[in-house]
């Protein structure tokens, strides 16, 4: 025991000296505590941590890209060709009720009031042709177009096509940005789309969403309907603006939204660019779109509960129209056109409008009290509205 005590007393100074040296070494070089197979810490811990979190959040990544981070390139390509449209018209406003007018002969019964509105449009070519909605410029006296670069000019109305709610304008400015045109027949449900327009009069605004559906019709928005449905936000002022792909190509002209008063969100509609292209070419070459016409007034049919029924009922005829000379009568119910069932008056008018003037169609129907009938119905070009 005495020997052990003497040994401890002998080694104690050396042990204390070794511990002191070890503490001094760790103080000067803390990295000595790290495992030898661990990589040295980055001098910039922030980016390394961000990369790790991103990879963890996104899961397995194939290829060198994890997705589109920005649509700025698409907007830079398309937005310069989207214009703001300001319109002005003078309307007559009644100041006195009609029954009271005789009692105040010196009081003006009407007053003139200037009304303005805003919309959007898309530049289609270097000649300055602009596509917009017919309802944006309907009945206006002055149309002013403003470009994204600040230039503005009064626009000339080249022609309209109310059946598709399209109108073509033209401005005379030089060095115009031109919208690249895409293919709406290649659009798929789920594709990313961007809506560009003069939303709520704030100036050019961009919203993003997807294509929710294609080929929407029977909405009562126009005679010929084949709309793209999207959840990209479309607000008042967006009418006539561009719906573009994620690469910046025009895929449609924004035209309508379902009423927010019904509690509906995320349902807007655009006219496909393939239809816009055809209408624009015909208006530019002929001044109008020539469509088939028979000259009948029709009403939709409803059952006893008020639910829509297939078929339409003739309400009357335009004087001198083809239908007036066929033997059809007001009250007749038309059930088929060229062997295909008639769904509604919009369906009938749309199919007739797509026919070439000069052809003869066949209608089948029922005359109350007389039974079924089949007649030939000539189709002519629709007269120009005055």
C-alpha positions as CSV (number, residue, x, y, z in Angstrom):
1,X,0.0,0.0,0.0
2,X,2.8,2.3,0.8
3,X,4.4,1.7,-2.5
4,X,1.1,2.6,-4.4
5,X,0.8,5.8,-2.5
6,X,4.4,6.7,-3.4
7,X,3.7,5.9,-7.1
8,X,0.6,8.2,-7.2
9,X,2.5,11.0,-5.6
10,X,5.3,10.5,-8.1
11,X,2.9,10.5,-11.2
12,X,0.5,13.3,-10.1
13,X,2.5,16.2,-11.4
14,X,2.9,14.6,-14.8
15,X,-0.8,13.7,-15.0
16,X,-1.7,17.3,-14.1
17,X,0.7,18.6,-16.7
18,X,-0.8,16.3,-19.4
19,X,-4.4,17.4,-18.7
20,X,-3.4,21.0,-18.8
21,X,-1.7,20.5,-22.2
22,X,-4.8,18.7,-23.6
23,X,-7.1,21.5,-22.4
24,X,-4.8,24.1,-24.0
25,X,-4.8,22.1,-27.3
26,X,-8.6,21.9,-27.4
27,X,-8.9,25.6,-26.7
28,X,-6.6,26.4,-29.6
29,X,-8.1,23.8,-32.1
30,X,-11.7,22.9,-31.3
31,X,-11.9,20.8,-34.6
32,X,-9.9,18.1,-32.8
33,X,-13.2,17.0,-31.2
34,X,-14.9,16.3,-34.6
35,X,-14.9,12.7,-36.0
36,X,-12.2,12.2,-38.6
37,X,-14.6,10.9,-41.4
38,X,-17.0,14.0,-41.1
39,X,-16.6,16.6,-43.8
40,X,-15.4,20.0,-42.7
41,X,-18.2,22.6,-42.0
42,X,-19.0,25.0,-44.9
43,X,-17.8,28.5,-44.5
44,X,-21.4,29.6,-45.5
45,X,-23.9,27.4,-43.6
46,X,-27.0,29.2,-45.0
47,X,-26.9,27.9,-48.6
48,X,-26.0,24.4,-47.5
49,X,-28.9,24.3,-45.1
50,X,-31.3,25.8,-47.7
51,X,-30.3,23.1,-50.3
52,X,-30.9,20.3,-47.8
53,X,-34.3,21.6,-46.8
54,X,-35.3,22.1,-50.4
55,X,-34.3,18.5,-51.4
56,X,-36.1,17.1,-48.4
57,X,-39.3,19.1,-49.1
58,X,-39.5,18.2,-52.7
59,X,-38.7,14.5,-52.4
60,X,-36.8,12.5,-55.1
61,X,-35.6,14.7,-57.9
62,X,-35.1,13.4,-61.5
63,X,-32.8,15.4,-63.7
64,X,-31.2,18.7,-63.0
65,X,-34.4,20.8,-62.5
66,X,-37.0,20.5,-59.7
67,X,-39.7,22.6,-61.6
68,X,-40.4,26.1,-63.0
69,X,-39.3,28.7,-60.5
70,X,-40.6,31.7,-62.5
71,X,-42.8,32.6,-65.5
72,X,-40.9,35.9,-66.0
73,X,-39.6,34.8,-69.4
74,X,-43.1,34.0,-70.7
75,X,-44.4,37.3,-69.5
76,X,-41.5,39.2,-71.0
77,X,-42.4,37.5,-74.3
78,X,-46.1,38.0,-74.3
79,X,-47.0,41.1,-72.1
80,X,-45.7,43.8,-74.5
81,X,-48.3,42.8,-77.1
82,X,-51.2,43.1,-74.6
83,X,-52.8,46.6,-74.7
84,X,-55.2,48.5,-72.5
85,X,-58.3,49.7,-74.3
86,X,-60.3,52.8,-73.2
87,X,-63.7,53.5,-74.7
88,X,-66.1,56.5,-74.6
89,X,-69.7,56.9,-75.7
90,X,-72.5,59.3,-75.1
91,X,-75.7,58.0,-73.6
92,X,-79.1,59.6,-73.1
93,X,-80.4,59.5,-69.6
94,X,-84.0,60.2,-68.7
95,X,-84.4,62.9,-66.1
96,X,-88.1,62.8,-65.6
97,X,-90.5,59.9,-65.5
98,X,-92.5,59.6,-68.8
99,X,-95.8,60.3,-66.9
100,X,-94.5,63.5,-65.5
101,X,-93.0,65.0,-68.6
102,X,-96.2,66.8,-69.8
103,X,-96.4,68.6,-66.4
104,X,-92.9,70.1,-66.8
105,X,-92.7,71.2,-70.5
106,X,-89.7,73.4,-69.9
107,X,-87.7,70.7,-68.1
108,X,-85.4,68.7,-70.4
109,X,-86.7,65.1,-70.4
110,X,-83.3,63.7,-71.2
111,X,-79.7,64.7,-70.7
112,X,-76.6,63.6,-72.4
113,X,-74.0,61.8,-70.3
114,X,-70.5,60.5,-71.3
115,X,-69.8,57.0,-70.3
116,X,-66.3,55.4,-70.3
117,X,-65.1,51.8,-69.8
118,X,-61.9,49.8,-69.9
119,X,-60.8,46.5,-71.4
120,X,-57.8,44.8,-73.0
121,X,-56.6,43.6,-76.4
122,X,-53.9,41.7,-78.1
123,X,-51.7,42.8,-81.0
124,X,-51.8,40.2,-83.7
125,X,-49.5,41.5,-86.5
126,X,-47.1,44.3,-87.5
127,X,-50.0,46.0,-89.4
128,X,-51.5,46.9,-86.0
129,X,-54.5,44.6,-86.0
130,X,-55.7,44.0,-82.4
131,X,-58.1,41.3,-81.2
132,X,-60.5,42.1,-78.4
133,X,-64.1,41.3,-77.2
134,X,-67.0,42.6,-79.1
135,X,-68.7,43.6,-75.8
136,X,-65.7,45.8,-75.0
137,X,-66.3,48.1,-78.0
138,X,-70.0,47.6,-78.7
139,X,-71.8,50.9,-79.4
140,X,-68.8,53.1,-78.4
141,X,-67.8,56.3,-80.2
142,X,-64.1,56.4,-79.4
143,X,-61.5,53.7,-78.8
144,X,-58.1,54.6,-77.5
145,X,-55.3,51.9,-77.2
146,X,-52.4,52.2,-74.9
147,X,-49.3,50.0,-75.2
148,X,-47.2,48.8,-72.3
149,X,-44.4,51.1,-73.4
150,X,-46.6,54.1,-72.8
151,X,-47.5,54.9,-76.4
152,X,-51.2,55.4,-77.2
153,X,-53.3,56.0,-80.3
154,X,-57.0,56.1,-81.4
155,X,-58.0,52.8,-82.9
156,X,-60.2,52.1,-86.0
157,X,-62.8,49.4,-85.8
158,X,-62.1,46.9,-88.7
159,X,-65.0,44.6,-88.1
160,X,-66.9,42.6,-85.5
161,X,-68.2,39.1,-85.0
162,X,-70.9,39.1,-82.3
163,X,-71.5,35.4,-82.7
164,X,-68.1,34.7,-81.1
165,X,-67.9,38.0,-79.1
166,X,-64.8,39.1,-81.1
167,X,-63.8,42.4,-82.7
168,X,-60.7,43.4,-84.7
169,X,-59.2,46.9,-84.2
170,X,-56.3,48.6,-86.0
171,X,-53.8,51.2,-84.9
172,X,-51.2,53.1,-87.0
173,X,-48.2,53.0,-84.6
174,X,-44.8,51.6,-85.9
175,X,-42.5,49.0,-84.4
176,X,-45.3,47.2,-82.6
177,X,-44.7,44.1,-80.4
178,X,-46.5,41.1,-81.8
179,X,-48.0,38.3,-79.8
180,X,-46.7,34.8,-80.6
181,X,-49.7,32.6,-81.4
182,X,-50.0,29.1,-80.0
183,X,-52.3,26.1,-80.8
184,X,-55.4,25.8,-78.7
185,X,-56.1,22.3,-80.1
186,X,-53.0,21.1,-78.3
187,X,-54.0,22.6,-75.0
188,X,-54.5,20.0,-72.3
189,X,-56.5,20.1,-69.0
190,X,-53.9,20.8,-66.3
191,X,-51.6,22.9,-68.5
192,X,-50.4,26.1,-66.8
193,X,-51.9,29.3,-68.2
194,X,-51.3,33.0,-67.5
195,X,-54.0,35.7,-67.9
196,X,-52.7,39.2,-68.8
197,X,-54.9,42.3,-69.0
198,X,-56.0,45.6,-67.6
199,X,-57.6,44.1,-64.5
200,X,-60.0,46.5,-62.7
201,X,-58.4,49.4,-64.5
202,X,-55.2,49.0,-62.4
203,X,-53.0,48.6,-65.5
204,X,-51.4,45.5,-66.8
205,X,-51.8,42.6,-64.4
206,X,-50.8,39.0,-64.6
207,X,-52.5,36.0,-62.9
208,X,-51.6,32.3,-63.0
209,X,-53.7,29.1,-63.0
210,X,-54.3,26.0,-65.1
211,X,-56.6,25.0,-68.0
212,X,-59.6,23.6,-66.1
213,X,-61.5,22.4,-69.2
214,X,-61.8,22.8,-73.0
215,X,-64.8,22.9,-75.3
216,X,-67.2,24.5,-72.9
217,X,-70.5,25.6,-74.5
218,X,-74.2,26.2,-73.8
219,X,-73.2,29.0,-71.4
220,X,-75.3,31.7,-73.1
221,X,-72.3,34.0,-73.5
222,X,-72.2,33.9,-77.3
223,X,-73.9,32.2,-80.3
224,X,-70.9,30.1,-81.1
225,X,-69.2,28.8,-78.0
226,X,-66.1,26.6,-77.6
227,X,-64.5,28.2,-74.5
228,X,-61.4,27.3,-72.6
229,X,-62.2,27.2,-68.9
230,X,-59.5,28.4,-66.5
231,X,-59.0,29.1,-62.8
232,X,-56.5,31.9,-63.5
233,X,-58.1,35.0,-62.0
234,X,-60.1,37.0,-64.7
235,X,-61.6,40.3,-63.4
236,X,-63.5,43.2,-65.0
237,X,-61.1,44.9,-67.4
238,X,-59.5,41.6,-68.4
239,X,-62.0,41.2,-71.2
240,X,-60.1,41.0,-74.5
241,X,-56.8,40.3,-72.8
242,X,-54.5,37.3,-73.4
243,X,-54.5,33.8,-72.0
244,X,-51.0,32.5,-72.7
245,X,-49.1,29.3,-72.1
246,X,-46.2,28.9,-69.7
247,X,-43.9,29.7,-72.7
248,X,-45.7,32.9,-73.5
249,X,-47.7,31.9,-76.6
250,X,-51.3,33.1,-77.0
251,X,-53.8,30.3,-76.3
252,X,-57.0,32.3,-75.9
253,X,-58.8,35.7,-75.5
254,X,-60.2,36.2,-72.0
255,X,-63.9,36.9,-72.3
256,X,-66.0,36.2,-69.2
257,X,-66.3,35.1,-65.6
258,X,-69.1,33.5,-63.7
259,X,-70.9,35.9,-61.4
260,X,-69.2,36.4,-58.0
261,X,-72.7,37.1,-56.7
262,X,-73.3,33.3,-56.9
263,X,-70.4,32.6,-54.7
264,X,-68.4,31.2,-57.6
265,X,-64.6,31.5,-57.6
266,X,-62.0,30.4,-60.1
267,X,-64.2,29.9,-63.2
268,X,-63.4,32.0,-66.2
269,X,-63.6,31.5,-69.9
270,X,-61.5,32.4,-72.9
271,X,-62.0,32.1,-76.7
272,X,-59.5,29.6,-78.2
273,X,-56.8,31.2,-80.4
274,X,-57.6,28.8,-83.3
275,X,-61.1,30.4,-83.5
276,X,-59.6,33.9,-83.0
277,X,-57.1,33.3,-85.9
278,X,-59.9,32.4,-88.3
279,X,-62.2,35.2,-87.4
280,X,-59.4,37.8,-87.6
281,X,-58.3,36.6,-91.1
282,X,-61.9,36.8,-92.4
283,X,-62.6,40.2,-91.0
284,X,-59.3,41.6,-92.3
285,X,-60.0,40.3,-95.8
286,X,-63.8,40.8,-96.0
287,X,-64.6,43.3,-93.3
288,X,-66.9,40.8,-91.6
289,X,-67.5,37.1,-91.0
290,X,-70.0,35.5,-93.4
291,X,-72.3,33.0,-91.5
292,X,-75.3,31.0,-92.4
293,X,-78.8,32.3,-91.6
294,X,-82.4,31.1,-92.1
295,X,-84.3,34.0,-90.6
296,X,-86.3,32.3,-87.9
297,X,-87.0,33.4,-84.3
298,X,-87.0,30.5,-81.9
299,X,-87.8,29.7,-78.3
300,X,-86.4,27.0,-76.1
301,X,-88.8,24.4,-74.7
302,X,-89.5,23.6,-71.1
303,X,-91.5,20.8,-69.4
304,X,-94.3,21.4,-66.9
305,X,-91.7,21.8,-64.2
306,X,-89.7,24.4,-66.1
307,X,-86.8,22.1,-66.9
308,X,-85.3,22.4,-70.4
309,X,-86.4,20.0,-73.1
310,X,-84.8,19.0,-76.4
311,X,-86.1,20.9,-79.4
312,X,-87.1,24.5,-80.2
313,X,-90.4,26.2,-81.1
314,X,-90.7,28.7,-84.0
315,X,-91.8,32.1,-82.7
316,X,-91.8,33.9,-86.1
317,X,-89.9,34.8,-89.2
318,X,-88.0,37.8,-90.6
319,X,-89.7,39.2,-93.6
320,X,-88.2,37.8,-96.8
321,X,-86.2,35.2,-95.0
322,X,-85.6,31.7,-96.5
323,X,-87.6,30.0,-93.6
324,X,-90.7,32.1,-94.3
325,X,-91.0,30.4,-97.8
326,X,-90.6,26.8,-96.7
327,X,-94.1,26.1,-95.3
328,X,-93.0,26.3,-91.7
329,X,-95.4,28.0,-89.3
330,X,-95.1,29.8,-85.9
331,X,-95.7,27.2,-83.2
332,X,-94.0,24.4,-85.1
333,X,-91.6,22.4,-83.0
334,X,-88.2,21.5,-84.6
335,X,-86.6,18.4,-83.2
336,X,-83.8,17.5,-85.6
337,X,-81.4,19.3,-88.0
338,X,-79.8,17.2,-90.7
339,X,-80.7,14.0,-88.7
340,X,-79.1,15.3,-85.4
341,X,-81.2,16.2,-82.4
342,X,-81.6,19.9,-81.7
343,X,-80.7,20.6,-78.0
344,X,-81.6,24.3,-77.8
345,X,-82.0,27.4,-79.8
346,X,-78.4,28.3,-79.3
347,X,-77.4,24.8,-80.6
348,X,-79.6,25.3,-83.7
349,X,-78.4,28.9,-84.4
350,X,-74.8,27.8,-83.9
351,X,-75.0,24.9,-86.3
352,X,-76.7,27.0,-89.0
353,X,-74.1,29.8,-88.5
354,X,-71.3,27.3,-89.3
355,X,-72.9,26.3,-92.6
356,X,-71.8,27.8,-95.9
357,X,-74.4,30.1,-97.5
358,X,-76.1,28.4,-100.4
359,X,-76.5,25.0,-98.9
360,X,-79.9,23.4,-98.1
361,X,-80.4,21.7,-94.8
362,X,-83.2,19.3,-93.6
363,X,-85.4,19.9,-90.5
364,X,-87.7,17.4,-88.8
365,X,-90.3,18.4,-86.4
366,X,-93.8,18.2,-85.0
367,X,-96.8,20.5,-85.9
368,X,-99.3,20.5,-83.0
369,X,-102.5,18.8,-84.1
370,X,-101.0,17.7,-87.5
371,X,-98.1,15.3,-86.6
372,X,-94.6,15.0,-87.7
373,X,-93.0,16.7,-90.8
374,X,-89.8,17.0,-92.7
375,X,-88.9,20.0,-94.8
376,X,-85.9,21.4,-96.7
377,X,-84.5,24.7,-95.3
378,X,-82.3,26.9,-97.4
379,X,-79.4,28.7,-95.7
380,X,-78.2,32.1,-96.9
381,X,-75.6,34.6,-95.8
382,X,-76.8,36.6,-92.7
383,X,-77.7,40.2,-93.7
384,X,-75.4,42.9,-92.4
385,X,-76.9,44.6,-89.3
386,X,-77.5,48.3,-89.8
